[in-house]
Structures are given as C-alpha cells and as structure tokens.
Amino acid sequence: MTDRDPHRETPDVIKVLVADDEPLIRAGIRMILTSADDIDVVAEAADGREALELARAHAADVVLLDIQMPVMDGLSALAELPRAAPGARAIVLTTFGERENVLRAISSGGAGFLLKDTAPGELIQAVRAAAGGNAFLSPAATRHIVDSLAAGPAAARGEAARRRLAVLTERERAVVDLLGEGLSNADAGARLHMSEATVKTYVSRILAKLECDNRVQAALLARDAGL
C-alpha cells in the first residue's frame, strides 16, 4: 500500500463495486456513495469470488471488501484482485476481529482500511483517495490497529523498532509519534505547527526511510519503540 502512484489520475466518475454478504450493509454503502456526483456503484457482490468476477466485468476503479464473507473471504479476494482486475484498488471494511486478519489486511496491498462505522464523508473521501492512487487509513482505524497489535513479545520488537527509527531526524520522529496516535495529516500539522502539505511530505519521506508500505506500519514501529 503506497501513499501515491504519480502515474494514476482520479477518473471523472469513479466506478465502485461493493462486496459484503449483508444486503442491508451493501444498500447503506450504496446510498452513501451515490450521494457523491463523482461516484457510481456499478455492482454489488455477496462473496469474494463474485467480487473478483464483477470487478473484472465492470472494470471497477475501487472495490470495497468486507473481510468476513462466504465462498471466498475479503482478504483472499484482496490477494487475487491484482490478477483478476489489475486496474482496481481495494478498500477493506471491517469491524476488527482477530489480530491475524488485521495483519493480513495491512500486508495484502489494499488502498484503504476502514471501520464499518466510518462516517459517510470519510467513506467518500477514502474512495476518492483510492481512485487517485492514494492510500487512506482513517484515524480511528489507525488507532484501533495499533492498539490491537501492540500487545505481544515487546522486548524484541522494541529493540528492532528503535534500530529502524534511528535513521529518522528528531522532527521526523515527532511526526511518527503522532501517526501512532492515529492523527490525520491536518491534525498532526496543527499539533506540530506545520502545514498539512508539509506533514504529507514528512510522511512520504518517513515511509521511504523506514521501508514501510503505509502509515499503520510506521505507527506500529513508533509504538513498539516506546515513542
């Protein structure tokens, strides 16, 4: 999951596929997304296998994937999506269950990770970000992931994290610390008296230095290191 693909542009109308095994949830997501003039829900799927087929058939730009689905779960579908529909980007929707599921979702290349109780505006923002080649992780999702995964063999993780973070400047470490709190770029900028654009530049530089794919991985390093 990368912050930006400079060669991908947001399409005029974003074609979205919604995959969830609960019809009411699909209907609610459809209602939210179609309230935006630049988003069109082109199909709905009740399982991961159907999601892959429909994403390919409709040339979807963004696929919203629930984790828990029959036939094929959302994480398995996420892993196969690049082959089934190379142009599509995925956003994982979840209520957060087992920590192993969260780990798989982070490492499987999704363009976003959202809680199912995400605010409507944030859901629309995530779809637009994904379509434009950006990764989107809501502050609530970031905090939940970090808190869920912070437990475990802390000593070894802490030492390894501190070694990796040693390459950062003092200012970069301050930004990473706020990522661990789940702050958005705008909120982090307000805390550090920097513009949102400046924070975004710092985040991109930090991810490159730490060889992290996304903000959550950097936030976990900060927590492990005890920042």
Stockholm file with secondary structure:
# STOCKHOLM 1.0

chainA/1-227         MTDRDPHRETPDVIKVLVADDEPLIRAGIRMILTSADDIDVVAEAADGREALELARAHAADVVLLDIQMPVMDGLSALAELPRAAPGARAIVLTTFGERENVLRAISSGGAGFLLKDTAPGELIQAVRAAAGGNAFLSPAATRHIVDSLAAGPAAARGEAARRRLAVLTERERAVVDLLGEGLSNADAGARLHMSEATVKTYVSRILAKLECDNRVQAALLARDAGL
#=GR chainA/1-227 SS CCSCCTTCCCCSSEEEEEECSCHHHHHHHHHHHTTSTTEEEEEEESSHHHHHHHHHHTTCSEEEEESSCSSSCHHHHHHHHHHHCTTCEEEEEECCCCHHHHHHHHHTTCSEEEETTCCHHHHHHHHHHHHTTCCEECHHHHHHHHHHHSCSCHHHHHHHHHHHHTTSCHHHHHHHHHHHTTCCHHHHHHHHTCCHHHHHHHHHHHHHHHTCSSHHHHHHHHHHHTC
#=GC SS_cons         CCSCCTTCCCCSSEEEEEECSCHHHHHHHHHHHTTSTTEEEEEEESSHHHHHHHHHHTTCSEEEEESSCSSSCHHHHHHHHHHHCTTCEEEEEECCCCHHHHHHHHHTTCSEEEETTCCHHHHHHHHHHHHTTCCEECHHHHHHHHHHHSCSCHHHHHHHHHHHHTTSCHHHHHHHHHHHTTCCHHHHHHHHTCCHHHHHHHHHHHHHHHTCSSHHHHHHHHHHHTC
//
